[in-house]
Amino acid sequence: MFFPIYDHNPVDRKPIVTYALIGTNLAVWIFGQGARMVTGLYAHSLCYFALISGNLLGQFPSGSWISLGGYCPVDGPPRFYTLITHMFMHGGWLHIIGNMWYLWIFGDNIENALGRFRFLIFYLICGLAAAAAQIATDFNSAIPMVGASGAISGVLGAYILLHPRARIRVFLFFFMIIEVPAIIVLGFYFALQVLNGLYGADDGIAYWAHIGGFVAGLALVKLMKKKEQTFVLRQ
């Protein structure tokens, strides 16, 4: 199992949008979800800001409720805003730390390649594609989906296409540290998502969201990448 800790891939300007996304996720986790230490606040955030596909597609009859550390309604009008809000929420400290770590390592290079505004749009579109892929696996789900990992998987898909040979320093097994090309690290990540999506146990991880985000990143990055500038010297 590879766990990336650093990439040898410098950028030529500060990744402000990447920093802002990390800061926003942390702020939502601490102040919007109470870092899961304020039970009522955490349950409320799941009820009204997590993505529940059954609600989004109007699959629940009137009066339907689910228990999330308290009871919340899942019927009523579809909450389409959750397609965005769920990307900035998390289920625990390990969840948010892992996601933000990956965004910290790989986001700067994709922001550098796309430009700040296009990177933000790219990130959100990948998150939407991830949500669509997960929804397609269960239209009637009452399980709240939260997490930035679908959008971040889009960043990983873009990275493997733009920087396949970049050297990634990783933990491997018993705290052994080695350097391997990005195509191996991220290719292993994608293969693991596909295997778990197809054959894995129901462990509460949205593997199809990861797959959908990764594929969206592959498809979009070349379309949204900044055009290379050519300079002509005139005498």
ZAMARGU-4260 file (C-alpha; in steps of 0.2 Angstrom, whole numbers, plus 5000, padded with zeros to 4 digits):
<rodrens>
0) 5000/5000/5000 | 5007/5017/4995 | 5005/5032/5005 | 5012/5048/4997 | 5022/5060/5008
5) 5030/5072/4995 | 5032/5074/4976 | 5047/5081/4967 | 5037/5093/4956 | 5040/5111/4959
10) 5028/5125/4953 | 5031/5143/4948 | 5018/5152/4958 | 5009/5149/4975 | 4994/5138/4974
15) 4982/5150/4982 | 4966/5140/4976 | 4973/5124/4983 | 4977/5133/5000 | 4959/5140/5000
20) 4951/5124/4997 | 4960/5116/5011 | 4956/5130/5022 | 4938/5130/5018 | 4937/5111/5021
25) 4945/5113/5038 | 4934/5128/5042 | 4918/5118/5038 | 4924/5103/5048 | 4928/5113/5063
30) 4914/5126/5063 | 4901/5118/5052 | 4902/5101/5059 | 4909/5104/5076 | 4924/5092/5072
35) 4911/5078/5077 | 4913/5083/5095 | 4897/5093/5095 | 4884/5079/5092 | 4869/5089/5087
40) 4879/5100/5075 | 4887/5086/5067 | 4870/5077/5065 | 4862/5093/5058 | 4876/5095/5045
45) 4873/5077/5039 | 4854/5079/5038 | 4854/5095/5028 | 4871/5097/5019 | 4877/5079/5015
50) 4872/5072/4998 | 4858/5059/5000 | 4854/5052/4983 | 4836/5046/4988 | 4832/5064/4993
55) 4840/5071/4977 | 4830/5060/4966 | 4813/5061/4976 | 4813/5042/4981 | 4806/5044/4998
60) 4788/5044/5003 | 4781/5059/5013 | 4785/5057/5031 | 4802/5048/5029 | 4815/5050/5042
65) 4832/5043/5046 | 4842/5042/5062 | 4859/5051/5062 | 4862/5054/5080 | 4845/5061/5080
70) 4831/5060/5067 | 4830/5070/5051 | 4818/5071/5037 | 4824/5064/5020 | 4808/5068/5010
75) 4802/5085/5004 | 4810/5095/4989 | 4827/5089/4983 | 4841/5098/4991 | 4852/5101/4975
80) 4864/5112/4984 | 4870/5096/4993 | 4879/5092/4976 | 4891/5106/4981 | 4890/5106/5000
85) 4894/5088/5002 | 4912/5091/4994 | 4917/5101/5009 | 4911/5090/5023 | 4919/5075/5031
90) 4915/5060/5043 | 4930/5060/5055 | 4948/5067/5058 | 4956/5053/5048 | 4945/5056/5033
95) 4948/5075/5032 | 4967/5073/5036 | 4969/5060/5022 | 4959/5070/5009 | 4968/5087/5013
100) 4985/5078/5013 | 4982/5072/4995 | 4976/5089/4990 | 4991/5097/4997 | 5003/5086/4988
105) 4995/5085/4971 | 4984/5100/4970 | 4997/5113/4967 | 5004/5106/4951 | 4986/5105/4943
110) 4982/5122/4948 | 4999/5128/4941 | 4994/5119/4924 | 4976/5125/4923 | 4977/5142/4931
115) 4968/5147/4947 | 4950/5150/4941 | 4950/5135/4929 | 4957/5124/4943 | 4943/5129/4954
120) 4930/5125/4940 | 4939/5109/4936 | 4939/5104/4955 | 4920/5107/4956 | 4916/5098/4940
125) 4926/5083/4946 | 4916/5083/4962 | 4900/5083/4953 | 4905/5069/4941 | 4910/5059/4957
130) 4893/5062/4965 | 4884/5057/4949 | 4894/5041/4948 | 4890/5036/4966 | 4872/5041/4964
135) 4871/5030/4949 | 4875/5014/4959 | 4860/5017/4971 | 4846/5029/4967 | 4837/5024/4983
140) 4851/5027/4996 | 4847/5035/5012 | 4866/5035/5017 | 4873/5053/5018 | 4888/5055/5007
145) 4902/5067/5012 | 4920/5071/5008 | 4931/5079/4996 | 4939/5063/4989 | 4929/5063/4973
150) 4935/5080/4968 | 4952/5076/4974 | 4952/5060/4963 | 4949/5071/4948 | 4965/5080/4953
155) 4974/5063/4954 | 4968/5059/4937 | 4974/5075/4930 | 4991/5072/4938 | 4994/5055/4931
160) 4991/5062/4914 | 5001/5077/4915 | 5016/5071/4926 | 5017/5052/4925 | 5035/5052/4928
165) 5036/5064/4943 | 5045/5056/4958 | 5033/5053/4973 | 5041/5049/4990 | 5030/5036/4998
170) 5028/5025/5014 | 5028/5007/5009 | 5023/4994/5022 | 5033/4994/5038 | 5037/5013/5036
175) 5049/5010/5022 | 5052/5026/5012 | 5055/5024/4993 | 5053/5035/4978 | 5042/5029/4963
180) 5034/5037/4948 | 5017/5045/4949 | 5010/5033/4937 | 5013/5018/4948 | 5007/5027/4964
185) 4991/5034/4956 | 4988/5019/4945 | 4988/5008/4960 | 4976/5020/4968 | 4964/5019/4954
190) 4965/5000/4952 | 4961/4999/4970 | 4946/5009/4968 | 4940/4999/4954 | 4943/4982/4962
195) 4934/4988/4978 | 4920/4996/4968 | 4917/4980/4959 | 4921/4966/4972 | 4924/4975/4988
200) 4914/4974/5004 | 4901/4987/5009 | 4913/4997/5020 | 4905/5014/5019 | 4918/5021/5006
205) 4911/5029/4990 | 4923/5020/4978 | 4912/5024/4963 | 4914/5042/4967 | 4932/5040/4967
210) 4932/5031/4950 | 4920/5045/4943 | 4931/5059/4949 | 4947/5051/4943 | 4939/5048/4925
215) 4933/5066/4925 | 4950/5072/4929 | 4958/5062/4915 | 4944/5068/4902 | 4945/5087/4907
220) 4963/5091/4911 | 4969/5093/4893 | 4954/5103/4888 | 4956/5115/4902 | 4975/5116/4903
225) 4983/5133/4899 | 4989/5134/4881 | 5008/5134/4880 | 5015/5151/4875 | 5027/5153/4861
230) 5038/5168/4861 | 5046/5174/4845 | 5062/5185/4846 | 5062/5199/4833 | 5078/5208/4828
</rodrens>
